[in-house]
Amino acid sequence: KSDVFASQFYAPWCGHCKKLEPVWNEVGIEMKTMGSPVKVGKMDATSFSSIASEFGVRGYPTIKLLKGDLAYNYRGPRTKDDIIEFANRVAGPLIRPLPSQHLFEHVQKRHRVLFVYVGGESPLKEKYIEVASELIVYTYFFSASEDVLPQYVTLPELPAVVVFKDGTYFVYDEYEDGDLSSWINRERFQGYLNVDGFTLYELGDTGKLVAIAVIDDKNSSVEHTRLKSIIQEVAREYRDHFHRDFQFGHMDGNDYINSLLMDDLTIPTIVVLNTSNQQYFLPDRLIENTEDMVRFINDILDGTAEAQGGDGLLQRIKRIIYDAKSTVMSVFKSSPLLGCFLFGLPLGVISIMCYGICTADPDGGVDEHEGAKKENGDRELTDEGSEEEQEEEKNGKCTGLSDGELKQKDVMEKKKD
């Protein structure tokens, strides 16, 4: 039995699981070839539902790395390289030592965000190890002595936790930054990002608002590049003002953001997302420079900017309708014949049932009066009768005889004839 096991929990009917299968097979082959201690396998969660429930599997496919008594969820892109990098990071030591300047420089080149504990044994180191056991799924954790760090680094005191990113470094301050876990969770991203769906999902754990320039990367027009540059400058020059509350970046194309906001945004534009409650903010005036963007952010912080969206009841209903409409449209777009079969056939059956209900006689039969009239009409077509019978019928109608009495009288007259 291996101490480290990477498992994919799947369902046989799951389309996403079938799409992941060839990638997962490549992961297993490469991990075995490179001599990794991680054993790769998969489990049918529908056949072993009790085990899947024990590990908290709620959707398919779910990728978990089991290390001793701990189970780590993988929530990144479902590519071979990303999954392997995750497995190697989590399977290795929680804190990786950097004993030399050469190794430090090598690691710094490989990691855009680098967390380092500096100093000896201390309560801060114990806390650092505790946080690493929780957040190793997101980033690496290192330790080093002060003489290993670059010469430009100045630490106010030891021990210390330092993050190297964005071409500089920042030192954790318990009084200003609060809990170490929250600080590392906020700082594990660069100040400016190329945001996609997976990144936006992870940013939700930081509690930050996300300010995004929604642009077309292939469009090199002044307007597209200007908005991107404005966001970059705010992220760099106003870090001390906004980094605790805001994450900055840009997103290529508006398809994902449209589905998120249930609206059609015209690009290029700027939107600020609150991933915790699905609210969003749009500028009420054109963002022409950095000062306009800073003003917009301050309006959001002091509550004067209008919030749209949210997770209220009306928005949830709107989301259900939007998702249903999107599903129908995607089915028709990918396969018109399948769409006609899936949606046209049930609608046709329902239409026929409605038509049948609307046209059915509520009494379950033909009206007696109409039946009598039909019978009398048939007699007129087949046997007009004598003048006396016609005269008697007229007299019967005039004297108020019922249809049943008239019918009985006709029968008696025929018997007499």
C-alpha positions as CSV (number, residue, x, y, z in Angstrom):
1,K,0.0,0.0,0.0
2,S,1.5,3.4,-1.0
3,D,1.6,6.3,1.4
4,V,0.6,8.7,-1.4
5,F,-2.2,7.9,-3.8
6,A,-3.7,10.0,-6.5
7,S,-7.3,8.9,-7.2
8,Q,-9.9,10.0,-9.7
9,F,-13.5,9.4,-8.5
10,Y,-15.7,9.0,-11.5
11,A,-19.2,7.9,-12.7
12,P,-19.6,5.7,-15.8
13,W,-22.2,8.0,-17.3
14,C,-20.3,11.3,-16.7
15,G,-19.2,13.1,-19.9
16,H,-16.5,15.1,-18.1
17,C,-15.1,11.9,-16.7
18,K,-14.9,10.3,-20.2
19,K,-13.1,13.5,-21.4
20,L,-10.6,13.3,-18.6
21,E,-9.9,9.6,-19.1
22,P,-7.1,9.9,-21.7
23,V,-5.5,12.7,-19.7
24,W,-5.6,10.6,-16.6
25,N,-4.0,7.6,-18.3
26,E,-1.1,9.9,-19.5
27,V,-0.7,11.1,-15.9
28,G,-0.4,7.5,-14.6
29,I,2.1,6.6,-17.3
30,E,4.3,9.6,-16.8
31,M,4.3,9.4,-13.0
32,K,5.4,5.8,-13.2
33,T,8.1,6.6,-15.8
34,M,9.6,9.4,-13.7
35,G,9.7,7.1,-10.6
36,S,7.3,9.1,-8.6
37,P,6.1,7.7,-5.2
38,V,2.6,8.7,-6.1
39,K,0.4,5.8,-7.2
40,V,-2.3,6.8,-9.7
41,G,-5.7,5.1,-9.9
42,K,-9.4,5.7,-10.2
43,M,-12.6,4.5,-8.5
44,D,-16.2,4.2,-9.7
45,A,-17.9,6.3,-7.1
46,T,-21.3,4.9,-8.0
47,S,-20.2,1.3,-7.2
48,F,-18.3,2.4,-4.1
49,S,-20.6,5.1,-2.9
50,S,-19.7,4.7,0.8
51,I,-16.0,5.3,0.2
52,A,-16.8,8.2,-2.1
53,S,-19.0,9.7,0.6
54,E,-16.3,9.2,3.2
55,F,-14.0,11.3,1.2
56,G,-16.6,14.0,0.6
57,V,-17.1,13.4,-3.2
58,R,-20.0,15.5,-4.4
59,G,-19.3,15.8,-8.1
60,Y,-17.6,14.0,-11.0
61,P,-14.8,13.8,-11.7
62,T,-13.2,14.5,-8.4
63,I,-9.4,14.3,-8.1
64,K,-7.9,13.7,-4.7
65,L,-4.4,13.1,-3.4
66,L,-4.3,10.9,-0.3
67,K,-1.3,11.4,1.9
68,G,-1.3,9.5,5.1
69,D,-4.5,10.5,6.9
70,L,-5.0,13.6,4.8
71,A,-6.9,14.0,1.6
72,Y,-6.2,17.0,-0.7
73,N,-8.6,18.2,-3.4
74,Y,-7.3,19.2,-6.8
75,R,-9.3,22.1,-8.3
76,G,-7.0,23.3,-11.1
77,P,-7.0,22.9,-14.9
78,R,-7.5,19.3,-16.0
79,T,-4.3,19.0,-18.0
80,K,-1.6,16.4,-17.6
81,D,1.1,18.9,-16.6
82,D,-1.0,20.7,-14.0
83,I,-2.2,17.5,-12.4
84,I,1.4,16.1,-12.2
85,E,2.7,19.3,-10.8
86,F,0.0,19.2,-8.1
87,A,0.7,15.6,-7.3
88,N,4.5,16.2,-6.9
89,R,4.0,19.3,-4.8
90,V,1.6,17.7,-2.4
91,A,3.5,14.4,-2.2
92,G,6.8,16.1,-1.3
93,P,7.8,17.6,2.0
94,L,5.6,20.5,3.4
95,I,8.6,22.8,3.9
96,R,11.4,22.5,1.4
97,P,14.8,23.8,2.6
98,L,17.0,26.2,0.5
99,P,20.5,25.7,1.8
100,S,22.4,27.9,-0.7
101,Q,22.1,31.1,-2.6
102,H,22.4,29.2,-5.9
103,L,19.4,27.0,-5.1
104,F,17.4,30.0,-3.9
105,E,18.0,31.8,-7.2
106,H,17.1,28.6,-9.1
107,V,13.8,28.2,-7.2
108,Q,13.0,31.9,-7.5
109,K,13.3,31.7,-11.3
110,R,10.8,28.8,-11.4
111,H,8.2,30.3,-9.1
112,R,6.3,33.5,-9.7
113,V,5.2,33.5,-6.1
114,L,7.6,32.2,-3.5
115,F,7.0,31.9,0.3
116,V,10.0,31.5,2.5
117,Y,10.3,31.1,6.3
118,V,13.5,32.7,7.6
119,G,14.9,31.9,11.1
120,G,15.1,29.0,13.6
121,E,12.6,27.1,15.7
122,S,9.7,29.4,16.9
123,P,5.9,29.5,17.3
124,L,5.8,31.3,14.0
125,K,7.5,28.4,12.3
126,E,5.0,26.0,13.9
127,K,2.2,28.2,12.5
128,Y,3.9,28.3,9.1
129,I,4.0,24.4,9.0
130,E,0.3,24.3,10.0
131,V,-0.6,26.7,7.2
132,A,1.5,24.8,4.7
133,S,-0.4,21.5,5.5
134,E,-3.6,23.4,4.6
135,L,-2.5,25.4,1.6
136,I,0.1,23.1,-0.1
137,V,-2.6,22.4,-2.7
138,Y,-2.1,25.9,-4.0
139,T,1.6,26.8,-3.6
140,Y,5.1,25.6,-2.4
141,F,6.5,26.5,1.0
142,F,10.3,27.0,1.6
143,S,12.6,27.8,4.4
144,A,16.1,29.4,4.4
145,S,18.6,31.2,6.6
146,E,19.0,35.0,6.3
147,D,22.4,34.8,4.6
148,V,20.8,32.8,1.7
149,L,18.5,35.6,0.8
150,P,19.4,38.2,-1.9
151,Q,21.4,41.2,-0.6
152,Y,18.5,43.7,-1.3
153,V,16.3,41.9,1.2
154,T,16.1,43.7,4.6
155,L,14.1,42.0,7.4
156,P,13.0,44.1,10.5
157,E,13.3,41.1,12.7
158,L,13.7,37.3,12.8
159,P,11.9,34.9,12.5
160,A,10.0,36.2,9.5
161,V,7.8,35.0,6.6
162,V,8.5,36.6,3.3
163,V,6.8,36.4,-0.1
164,F,8.8,37.1,-3.3
165,K,6.7,38.2,-6.2
166,D,6.1,41.0,-8.7
167,G,9.8,41.8,-8.8
168,T,10.0,42.6,-5.1
169,Y,9.2,41.1,-1.7
170,F,6.8,41.6,1.2
171,V,7.2,40.7,4.8
172,Y,4.4,39.3,6.9
173,D,3.3,41.6,9.8
174,E,1.0,40.0,12.3
175,Y,-0.4,43.3,13.5
176,E,-1.1,44.7,10.1
177,D,-1.8,41.5,8.1
178,G,-3.8,39.5,10.7
179,D,-3.8,35.7,10.5
180,L,-0.9,34.1,8.7
181,S,-3.2,31.7,6.8
182,S,-5.3,34.5,5.5
183,W,-2.3,36.5,4.5
184,I,-0.7,33.7,2.6
185,N,-4.0,32.9,0.9
186,R,-4.3,36.6,-0.2
187,E,-0.6,36.8,-1.3
188,R,-0.4,33.5,-3.3
189,F,-1.3,35.3,-6.5
190,Q,0.7,37.9,-8.4
191,G,-0.6,41.4,-8.2
192,Y,-1.8,41.3,-11.9
193,L,-3.1,38.1,-13.5
194,N,-4.4,36.7,-16.8
195,V,-7.7,35.6,-15.4
196,D,-9.6,32.6,-16.6
197,G,-12.4,30.5,-15.2
198,F,-10.2,28.3,-12.9
199,T,-8.2,31.4,-11.6
200,L,-11.5,33.2,-10.9
201,Y,-12.8,30.2,-9.0
202,E,-9.6,30.1,-6.8
203,L,-9.7,33.8,-6.3
204,G,-13.0,33.3,-4.5
205,D,-11.2,31.8,-1.6
206,T,-9.2,35.0,-1.0
207,G,-12.2,37.1,-0.2
208,K,-10.9,39.8,-2.6
209,L,-12.9,41.8,-5.2
210,V,-11.5,41.1,-8.7
211,A,-11.0,44.1,-11.0
212,I,-10.8,42.8,-14.6
213,A,-10.2,44.5,-17.9
214,V,-12.3,42.4,-20.3
215,I,-10.5,42.7,-23.7
216,D,-9.7,40.8,-26.9
217,D,-6.0,39.8,-26.7
218,K,-5.8,39.6,-30.4
219,N,-7.1,43.2,-30.8
220,S,-4.1,45.6,-30.6
221,S,-6.3,48.8,-30.8
222,V,-5.6,51.7,-28.5
223,E,-8.7,51.1,-26.4
224,H,-8.0,47.5,-25.6
225,T,-4.3,48.0,-24.7
226,R,-5.2,51.2,-22.7
227,L,-7.6,49.5,-20.3
228,K,-5.1,46.7,-19.7
229,S,-2.3,49.2,-19.0
230,I,-4.6,51.1,-16.6
231,I,-5.3,48.0,-14.5
232,Q,-1.6,47.0,-14.5
233,E,-0.6,50.5,-13.3
234,V,-3.1,50.5,-10.5
235,A,-2.0,47.0,-9.4
236,R,1.6,48.1,-9.3
237,E,1.4,51.7,-8.1
238,Y,-1.5,51.4,-5.6
239,R,-0.6,48.1,-4.0
240,D,-0.4,49.5,-0.5
241,H,-3.9,51.0,-0.9
242,F,-5.8,48.2,-2.5
243,H,-4.0,44.8,-2.3
244,R,-5.9,43.6,0.8
245,D,-9.2,44.1,-0.9
246,F,-8.6,43.8,-4.6
247,Q,-7.1,41.5,-7.1
248,F,-6.3,42.9,-10.6
249,G,-6.1,41.3,-14.0
250,H,-7.5,41.0,-17.5
251,M,-9.7,38.4,-19.2
252,D,-9.5,37.5,-22.9
253,G,-13.0,37.6,-24.5
254,N,-16.4,38.1,-22.9
255,D,-17.9,34.7,-23.2
256,Y,-17.2,33.5,-19.7
257,I,-17.9,36.9,-18.1
258,N,-21.3,37.0,-20.0
259,S,-22.3,33.6,-18.6
260,L,-21.3,34.7,-15.1
261,L,-23.1,38.1,-15.2
262,M,-26.0,36.8,-17.4
263,D,-25.5,39.9,-19.5
264,D,-23.8,40.8,-22.8
265,L,-20.9,43.1,-22.1
266,T,-19.4,45.1,-24.9
267,I,-15.7,44.8,-24.9
268,P,-13.3,46.4,-24.1
269,T,-14.7,47.2,-20.7
270,I,-13.9,47.0,-17.0
271,V,-15.9,45.0,-14.4
272,V,-15.3,44.4,-10.7
273,L,-16.6,41.0,-9.4
274,N,-17.5,40.0,-5.8
275,T,-17.1,36.3,-6.1
276,S,-18.5,35.7,-2.5
277,N,-22.0,36.9,-3.3
278,Q,-22.0,37.1,-7.2
279,Q,-22.4,40.9,-7.2
280,Y,-20.6,43.0,-9.8
281,F,-19.8,46.6,-10.5
282,L,-19.7,48.4,-13.8
283,P,-18.2,52.0,-14.1
284,D,-20.9,54.6,-14.7
285,R,-18.4,56.7,-16.8
286,L,-15.6,56.0,-19.3
287,I,-12.4,54.9,-17.6
288,E,-9.8,57.1,-19.4
289,N,-6.9,57.0,-17.1
290,T,-5.5,55.7,-13.8
291,E,-7.2,58.4,-11.8
292,D,-10.6,57.4,-13.1
293,M,-9.9,53.7,-12.1
294,V,-8.8,54.7,-8.6
295,R,-11.9,56.8,-8.2
296,F,-14.1,53.9,-9.3
297,I,-12.4,51.6,-6.8
298,N,-12.8,54.1,-4.0
299,D,-16.5,54.4,-4.9
300,I,-16.9,50.6,-4.5
301,L,-15.0,50.6,-1.1
302,D,-17.1,53.4,0.4
303,G,-20.4,52.0,-0.9
304,T,-21.4,54.7,-3.4
305,A,-21.0,52.5,-6.5
306,E,-24.1,50.6,-7.5
307,A,-23.9,46.9,-7.0
308,Q,-25.6,44.7,-9.6
309,G,-26.4,40.9,-9.6
310,G,-26.1,39.1,-6.3
311,D,-27.4,35.8,-4.9
312,G,-31.0,36.8,-4.0
313,L,-34.1,34.9,-4.9
314,L,-34.8,36.8,-8.1
315,Q,-31.2,36.4,-9.3
316,R,-31.4,32.6,-8.6
317,I,-34.6,32.3,-10.6
318,K,-32.9,34.4,-13.4
319,R,-29.9,32.0,-13.2
320,I,-32.1,28.9,-13.6
321,I,-33.8,30.4,-16.7
322,Y,-30.6,31.6,-18.2
323,D,-28.9,28.2,-17.7
324,A,-31.8,26.4,-19.2
325,K,-31.9,28.7,-22.2
326,S,-28.1,28.4,-22.6
327,T,-28.3,24.6,-22.5
328,V,-31.1,24.5,-25.1
329,M,-29.2,26.9,-27.4
330,S,-25.9,24.9,-27.0
331,V,-27.7,21.6,-27.9
332,F,-29.3,23.1,-31.0
333,K,-26.0,24.8,-32.0
334,S,-23.9,21.6,-31.7
335,S,-26.5,19.2,-33.0
336,P,-29.8,20.6,-34.5
337,L,-31.3,17.1,-35.1
338,L,-30.6,16.0,-31.6
339,G,-32.1,19.3,-30.3
340,C,-35.3,18.8,-32.4
341,F,-35.6,15.2,-31.0
342,L,-35.0,16.1,-27.4
343,F,-37.2,19.2,-27.3
344,G,-39.4,19.0,-30.3
345,L,-40.8,15.5,-29.5
346,P,-41.9,16.3,-26.0
347,L,-43.4,19.6,-27.0
348,G,-45.3,17.8,-29.8
349,V,-46.7,15.2,-27.4
350,I,-47.7,17.9,-24.9
351,S,-49.4,19.9,-27.8
352,I,-51.4,16.9,-28.8
353,M,-52.5,16.2,-25.2
354,C,-53.5,19.8,-24.8
355,Y,-55.5,19.8,-28.0
356,G,-57.3,16.6,-27.0
357,I,-58.2,18.0,-23.6
358,C,-59.5,21.2,-25.1
359,T,-61.6,19.6,-27.7
360,A,-63.0,16.7,-25.6
361,D,-66.8,16.7,-24.7
362,P,-67.0,17.4,-21.0
363,D,-70.2,15.3,-20.7
364,G,-68.5,12.3,-22.3
365,G,-71.2,11.9,-25.0
366,V,-73.5,13.6,-27.6
367,D,-76.2,15.9,-26.2
368,E,-79.6,14.1,-26.2
369,H,-81.2,17.0,-27.9
370,E,-78.6,16.9,-30.7
371,G,-79.0,13.1,-30.9
372,A,-82.8,13.5,-31.3
373,K,-82.3,16.1,-34.0
374,K,-79.8,13.9,-35.8
375,E,-82.3,11.0,-35.6
376,N,-85.1,13.2,-36.9
377,G,-82.9,14.5,-39.7
378,D,-82.1,10.9,-40.7
379,R,-85.7,10.1,-40.9
380,E,-86.3,13.1,-43.1
381,L,-83.6,12.0,-45.4
382,T,-84.9,8.4,-45.7
383,D,-88.6,8.6,-45.1
384,E,-90.5,11.9,-45.2
385,G,-93.7,10.3,-43.8
386,S,-97.3,11.2,-44.5
387,E,-98.8,14.6,-44.3
388,E,-100.6,13.6,-41.2
389,E,-97.3,12.6,-39.4
390,Q,-95.6,15.9,-40.4
391,E,-98.6,17.8,-39.2
392,E,-98.6,15.9,-35.9
393,E,-94.9,16.6,-35.4
394,K,-95.5,20.3,-35.9
395,N,-98.4,20.2,-33.5
396,G,-96.2,18.3,-31.0
397,K,-93.5,20.9,-31.1
398,C,-96.0,23.7,-30.8
399,T,-97.7,22.1,-27.8
400,G,-94.4,21.8,-25.9
401,L,-93.9,18.0,-26.2
402,S,-90.5,16.8,-25.2
403,D,-88.2,15.1,-27.7
404,G,-88.6,11.8,-25.9
405,E,-92.4,12.0,-26.1
406,L,-92.2,12.9,-29.8
407,K,-89.9,9.9,-30.4
408,Q,-92.3,7.6,-28.6
409,K,-95.2,9.0,-30.6
410,D,-93.4,8.3,-33.9
411,V,-92.8,4.7,-32.9
412,M,-96.5,4.2,-32.0
413,E,-97.6,5.8,-35.3
414,K,-95.3,3.4,-37.2
415,K,-96.7,0.4,-35.4
416,K,-100.2,1.6,-36.4
417,D,-99.1,1.9,-40.1
